[in-house]
Amino acid sequence: MDANQVQKLKIEAETDPKSLIIIESALEWVKEHTTLDFDINNDDDLEALPSCVRLFVIRFLELNQLSAGVTSESIEGLSQAFDTSKKADLIWDYANELLSAYLISPIKFVTAQRKWNYGYKGKIHDQKG
C-alpha cells in the first residue's frame, strides 16, 4: 500500500507508514469477511470499490489510531474517561452497519459426525477406542 493507492480509494487519510499499514489491514479485513473480490495492489480494483468500503476503511483507520481504552482526557482536572469496548467488536459493528450487503456471517455451522459406535449387546463404545 502506498500514497497513490490511497488516492485511488478517494479517501482523505494520512500517508505515513503506520496509516498505510492500517489502511491495508482494513482492506484485507474486507477481503476476508465479505463477498467482495478485489486485488489490493490493483488500482482499477481500488477505484471500483463501493463507497461503503471506503467509509469502513476510514472508520477502521480512526478506530486503530485511538489509544486503547481512553476516550477523553482533561489536563487541568486530571481526569480520563475510558471505554471498555473491544476494538474487534467495534470493527464488526462498523462492518454490520456499512458492509451488510456484502458481509459473510462470522457464525459457522458444522455438521455433527457420528460420535458413538454401538457395539456388541448395545454397549456404547467411543470411536477412539
C-alpha atoms as an extended CHARMM CRD file, in Angstrom:
* protein
*
       129  EXT
         1         1  MET       CA              0.0000000000        0.0000000000        0.0000000000  PROA      1               0.0000000000
         2         2  ASP       CA              1.3280000000        3.4210000000       -0.9190000000  PROA      2               0.0000000000
         3         3  ALA       CA              0.1000000000        7.0170000000       -1.0920000000  PROA      3               0.0000000000
         4         4  ASN       CA             -1.0030000000        6.6420000000       -4.7380000000  PROA      4               0.0000000000
         5         5  GLN       CA             -3.2040000000        3.6880000000       -3.8440000000  PROA      5               0.0000000000
         6         6  VAL       CA             -4.7830000000        5.6780000000       -1.0150000000  PROA      6               0.0000000000
         7         7  GLN       CA             -5.6260000000        8.3540000000       -3.6070000000  PROA      7               0.0000000000
         8         8  LYS       CA             -7.2820000000        5.6580000000       -5.7430000000  PROA      8               0.0000000000
         9         9  LEU       CA             -9.5300000000        4.8610000000       -2.7680000000  PROA      9               0.0000000000
        10        10  LYS       CA            -10.6650000000        8.5100000000       -2.8190000000  PROA      10              0.0000000000
        11        11  ILE       CA            -10.3520000000        8.9370000000        0.9450000000  PROA      11              0.0000000000
        12        12  GLU       CA             -8.6100000000       11.6500000000        2.9070000000  PROA      12              0.0000000000
        13        13  ALA       CA             -6.0510000000        9.9550000000        5.0920000000  PROA      13              0.0000000000
        14        14  GLU       CA             -2.5280000000       10.4410000000        6.2800000000  PROA      14              0.0000000000
        15        15  THR       CA              0.0180000000        8.5190000000        4.2440000000  PROA      15              0.0000000000
        16        16  ASP       CA              2.5850000000        7.9130000000        6.9580000000  PROA      16              0.0000000000
        17        17  PRO       CA              3.8080000000        4.2940000000        7.2330000000  PROA      17              0.0000000000
        18        18  LYS       CA              1.5440000000        3.4250000000       10.1900000000  PROA      18              0.0000000000
        19        19  SER       CA             -1.5920000000        4.7480000000        8.4680000000  PROA      19              0.0000000000
        20        20  LEU       CA             -0.7270000000        2.8950000000        5.2540000000  PROA      20              0.0000000000
        21        21  ILE       CA             -0.4230000000       -0.3700000000        7.1770000000  PROA      21              0.0000000000
        22        22  ILE       CA             -3.7650000000        0.2350000000        8.9050000000  PROA      22              0.0000000000
        23        23  ILE       CA             -5.4790000000        1.0140000000        5.5820000000  PROA      23              0.0000000000
        24        24  GLU       CA             -4.0330000000       -2.1310000000        4.0410000000  PROA      24              0.0000000000
        25        25  SER       CA             -5.2110000000       -4.1220000000        7.0730000000  PROA      25              0.0000000000
        26        26  ALA       CA             -8.7090000000       -2.6950000000        6.6400000000  PROA      26              0.0000000000
        27        27  LEU       CA             -8.7890000000       -3.7890000000        3.0090000000  PROA      27              0.0000000000
        28        28  GLU       CA             -7.5140000000       -7.2500000000        3.9650000000  PROA      28              0.0000000000
        29        29  TRP       CA            -10.2910000000       -7.4400000000        6.5970000000  PROA      29              0.0000000000
        30        30  VAL       CA            -12.8600000000       -6.5710000000        3.9190000000  PROA      30              0.0000000000
        31        31  LYS       CA            -11.4500000000       -9.2370000000        1.5540000000  PROA      31              0.0000000000
        32        32  GLU       CA            -11.5790000000      -11.8930000000        4.2730000000  PROA      32              0.0000000000
        33        33  HSD       CA            -15.0270000000      -11.1190000000        5.6890000000  PROA      33              0.0000000000
        34        34  THR       CA            -17.0650000000      -10.0620000000        2.6450000000  PROA      34              0.0000000000
        35        35  THR       CA            -18.0720000000      -11.4480000000       -0.7200000000  PROA      35              0.0000000000
        36        36  LEU       CA            -16.2000000000       -8.6380000000       -2.4830000000  PROA      36              0.0000000000
        37        37  ASP       CA            -13.3800000000       -9.8820000000       -4.6860000000  PROA      37              0.0000000000
        38        38  PHE       CA            -10.6090000000       -7.3890000000       -5.3820000000  PROA      38              0.0000000000
        39        39  ASP       CA             -6.8410000000       -7.1100000000       -5.5170000000  PROA      39              0.0000000000
        40        40  ILE       CA             -5.3360000000       -4.6650000000       -3.0310000000  PROA      40              0.0000000000
        41        41  ASN       CA             -2.4750000000       -3.9650000000       -5.4530000000  PROA      41              0.0000000000
        42        42  ASN       CA             -4.6950000000       -3.3120000000       -8.4760000000  PROA      42              0.0000000000
        43        43  ASP       CA             -5.5240000000        0.3840000000       -8.9210000000  PROA      43              0.0000000000
        44        44  ASP       CA             -8.6260000000       -0.3540000000      -11.0200000000  PROA      44              0.0000000000
        45        45  ASP       CA             -9.9900000000       -2.6460000000       -8.3020000000  PROA      45              0.0000000000
        46        46  LEU       CA             -9.3940000000        0.0160000000       -5.6390000000  PROA      46              0.0000000000
        47        47  GLU       CA            -11.1860000000        2.6660000000       -7.7000000000  PROA      47              0.0000000000
        48        48  ALA       CA            -14.1400000000        0.3140000000       -8.2540000000  PROA      48              0.0000000000
        49        49  LEU       CA            -14.7450000000       -0.4380000000       -4.5720000000  PROA      49              0.0000000000
        50        50  PRO       CA            -18.1770000000        0.6140000000       -3.3110000000  PROA      50              0.0000000000
        51        51  SER       CA            -18.4150000000        3.7330000000       -1.1610000000  PROA      51              0.0000000000
        52        52  CYS       CA            -19.3920000000        1.6380000000        1.8670000000  PROA      52              0.0000000000
        53        53  VAL       CA            -15.9260000000        0.0260000000        1.7640000000  PROA      53              0.0000000000
        54        54  ARG       CA            -14.3060000000        3.4580000000        1.6950000000  PROA      54              0.0000000000
        55        55  LEU       CA            -16.3280000000        4.5070000000        4.7490000000  PROA      55              0.0000000000
        56        56  PHE       CA            -15.3720000000        1.2780000000        6.5130000000  PROA      56              0.0000000000
        57        57  VAL       CA            -11.6800000000        1.9250000000        5.7950000000  PROA      57              0.0000000000
        58        58  ILE       CA            -11.9780000000        5.4270000000        7.2710000000  PROA      58              0.0000000000
        59        59  ARG       CA            -13.6430000000        4.1250000000       10.4410000000  PROA      59              0.0000000000
        60        60  PHE       CA            -11.1580000000        1.2430000000       10.7000000000  PROA      60              0.0000000000
        61        61  LEU       CA             -8.3230000000        3.7690000000       10.4580000000  PROA      61              0.0000000000
        62        62  GLU       CA             -9.8550000000        6.0880000000       13.0580000000  PROA      62              0.0000000000
        63        63  LEU       CA            -10.5010000000        3.2010000000       15.4420000000  PROA      63              0.0000000000
        64        64  ASN       CA             -6.9510000000        1.8770000000       15.1820000000  PROA      64              0.0000000000
        65        65  GLN       CA             -5.4190000000        5.2990000000       15.7700000000  PROA      65              0.0000000000
        66        66  LEU       CA             -7.1770000000        5.7110000000       19.1310000000  PROA      66              0.0000000000
        67        67  SER       CA             -5.3350000000        4.9370000000       22.3300000000  PROA      67              0.0000000000
        68        68  ALA       CA             -6.6370000000        1.7150000000       23.8050000000  PROA      68              0.0000000000
        69        69  GLY       CA             -9.4560000000        2.3900000000       26.2240000000  PROA      69              0.0000000000
        70        70  VAL       CA             -9.0640000000        6.1640000000       26.5830000000  PROA      70              0.0000000000
        71        71  THR       CA            -11.9800000000        8.1350000000       25.1400000000  PROA      71              0.0000000000
        72        72  SER       CA            -11.2520000000       11.5650000000       26.6310000000  PROA      72              0.0000000000
        73        73  GLU       CA             -8.7920000000       13.3600000000       28.8680000000  PROA      73              0.0000000000
        74        74  SER       CA             -8.7700000000       16.6170000000       30.7690000000  PROA      74              0.0000000000
        75        75  ILE       CA             -5.4200000000       18.0030000000       31.8860000000  PROA      75              0.0000000000
        76        76  GLU       CA             -6.4520000000       20.6390000000       34.4340000000  PROA      76              0.0000000000
        77        77  GLY       CA             -8.9270000000       18.3640000000       36.2060000000  PROA      77              0.0000000000
        78        78  LEU       CA             -6.6430000000       15.3540000000       35.7860000000  PROA      78              0.0000000000
        79        79  SER       CA             -9.4450000000       13.0800000000       34.6480000000  PROA      79              0.0000000000
        80        80  GLN       CA             -9.7200000000       10.4150000000       31.9910000000  PROA      80              0.0000000000
        81        81  ALA       CA            -12.7220000000        8.6110000000       30.5460000000  PROA      81              0.0000000000
        82        82  PHE       CA            -12.3120000000        5.0170000000       29.4480000000  PROA      82              0.0000000000
        83        83  ASP       CA            -14.1710000000        2.7980000000       27.0350000000  PROA      83              0.0000000000
        84        84  THR       CA            -14.1980000000       -0.9060000000       27.7560000000  PROA      84              0.0000000000
        85        85  SER       CA            -15.4140000000       -1.9030000000       24.2780000000  PROA      85              0.0000000000
        86        86  LYS       CA            -13.1650000000       -4.2550000000       22.3850000000  PROA      86              0.0000000000
        87        87  LYS       CA            -11.8600000000       -2.9700000000       19.0760000000  PROA      87              0.0000000000
        88        88  ALA       CA            -12.7770000000       -6.2520000000       17.3840000000  PROA      88              0.0000000000
        89        89  ASP       CA            -16.4050000000       -5.8140000000       18.4600000000  PROA      89              0.0000000000
        90        90  LEU       CA            -16.4440000000       -2.2520000000       17.1600000000  PROA      90              0.0000000000
        91        91  ILE       CA            -14.9900000000       -3.3840000000       13.8250000000  PROA      91              0.0000000000
        92        92  TRP       CA            -17.8120000000       -5.9120000000       13.4770000000  PROA      92              0.0000000000
        93        93  ASP       CA            -20.3430000000       -3.2060000000       14.4320000000  PROA      93              0.0000000000
        94        94  TYR       CA            -18.9660000000       -0.9430000000       11.6890000000  PROA      94              0.0000000000
        95        95  ALA       CA            -18.9910000000       -3.8350000000        9.2290000000  PROA      95              0.0000000000
        96        96  ASN       CA            -22.6160000000       -4.6920000000       10.0420000000  PROA      96              0.0000000000
        97        97  GLU       CA            -23.5690000000       -1.0580000000        9.6420000000  PROA      97              0.0000000000
        98        98  LEU       CA            -21.6660000000       -0.3550000000        6.4200000000  PROA      98              0.0000000000
        99        99  LEU       CA            -20.9690000000       -3.6590000000        4.6660000000  PROA      99              0.0000000000
       100       100  SER       CA            -24.1040000000       -5.6670000000        5.4780000000  PROA      100             0.0000000000
       101       101  ALA       CA            -24.9070000000       -6.2950000000        1.7970000000  PROA      101             0.0000000000
       102       102  TYR       CA            -21.5370000000       -7.9970000000        1.3040000000  PROA      102             0.0000000000
       103       103  LEU       CA            -20.7580000000       -9.3570000000        4.7670000000  PROA      103             0.0000000000
       104       104  ILE       CA            -20.0910000000      -13.0510000000        5.3750000000  PROA      104             0.0000000000
       105       105  SER       CA            -21.5040000000      -14.1850000000        8.7000000000  PROA      105             0.0000000000
       106       106  PRO       CA            -18.8930000000      -14.9420000000       11.3700000000  PROA      106             0.0000000000
       107       107  ILE       CA            -21.0690000000      -17.8390000000       12.5210000000  PROA      107             0.0000000000
       108       108  LYS       CA            -20.0150000000      -21.1870000000       11.1060000000  PROA      108             0.0000000000
       109       109  PHE       CA            -22.2610000000      -24.2430000000       11.1070000000  PROA      109             0.0000000000
       110       110  VAL       CA            -20.5320000000      -27.5730000000       11.4000000000  PROA      110             0.0000000000
       111       111  THR       CA            -22.3630000000      -30.8110000000       10.7700000000  PROA      111             0.0000000000
       112       112  ALA       CA            -22.1780000000      -33.3570000000       13.5390000000  PROA      112             0.0000000000
       113       113  GLN       CA            -20.3870000000      -36.5990000000       12.8530000000  PROA      113             0.0000000000
       114       114  ARG       CA            -21.4110000000      -39.8370000000       14.4150000000  PROA      114             0.0000000000
       115       115  LYS       CA            -19.6530000000      -39.7220000000       17.7560000000  PROA      115             0.0000000000
       116       116  TRP       CA            -20.7040000000      -43.0260000000       19.2870000000  PROA      116             0.0000000000
       117       117  ASN       CA            -20.4460000000      -46.5070000000       17.8710000000  PROA      117             0.0000000000
       118       118  TYR       CA            -22.8900000000      -49.0920000000       19.2200000000  PROA      118             0.0000000000
       119       119  GLY       CA            -21.0730000000      -52.3970000000       19.6050000000  PROA      119             0.0000000000
       120       120  TYR       CA            -21.8230000000      -55.8140000000       20.9930000000  PROA      120             0.0000000000
       121       121  LYS       CA            -25.0770000000      -56.1250000000       23.0330000000  PROA      121             0.0000000000
       122       122  GLY       CA            -25.8830000000      -52.4430000000       22.7320000000  PROA      122             0.0000000000
       123       123  LYS       CA            -22.8470000000      -51.2160000000       24.6600000000  PROA      123             0.0000000000
       124       124  ILE       CA            -21.6650000000      -47.7930000000       23.6480000000  PROA      124             0.0000000000
       125       125  HSD       CA            -18.0350000000      -47.5490000000       22.6060000000  PROA      125             0.0000000000
       126       126  ASP       CA            -16.1830000000      -44.3330000000       21.8390000000  PROA      126             0.0000000000
       127       127  GLN       CA            -14.9020000000      -44.4210000000       18.2500000000  PROA      127             0.0000000000
       128       128  LYS       CA            -11.4230000000      -43.5840000000       19.5360000000  PROA      128             0.0000000000
       129       129  GLY       CA            -11.1630000000      -46.8360000000       21.4410000000  PROA      129             0.0000000000
